[in-house]
Amino acid sequence: MTHPFHPFSGQQLLCVGERYNRSGRRLLLRIDDKSYCSVPPKWTDMSEPDPEIFMGRERALFTVNDLMELALLVRRLSYARAGSSTWP
């Protein structure tokens, strides 16, 4: 598990299958004999490399999508702080 905030981060878990749902592809990982968890592949070392990070030789700290989400969050917080009741 490579996602830094997942409770099993840094642990090696056995992938026992995969499934698809509305969110896309999910991996089924066995935690112990009775427990399993479902996670997106990008939270593991089984993900395909992000083209932006690969092309940037892993120097990119953020992807374009990350920065766009951050900009949207800052904009929402700015409107909330200003007390504006209308969101453009």
C-alpha positions, 0 to 999 in steps of 0.5 A, a space after each residue: 500500500 503506497 497511499 500515505 494516509 491509508 491505515 495499511 500504508 507501507 504494508 504488503 498486501 496480497 491482491 486477490 482480485 479486481 472489480 469495477 464500479 462507478 468509481 472505476 477499477 478497484 483492487 481487492 487486497 487481503 488483510 488477513 484470513 478474514 478481512 479484505 479491502 477494496 482500493 483504487 490501483 493508484 493507492 498501490 504499486 500496481 498503478 500505471 505511472 501518471 504520464 505527467 509525473 513520468 514525463 517530468 522524471 518524477 520532479 512534478 510535485 503536483 499534476 494539473 488535475 491536482 492544481 485545478 482542484 486546489 484552485 477550486 477549493 481556494 475559490 470556494 473558501 474565499 467566497 465562504 470567507 467573504 460571506 458571499 451567498 452566491 457561488 459563480 
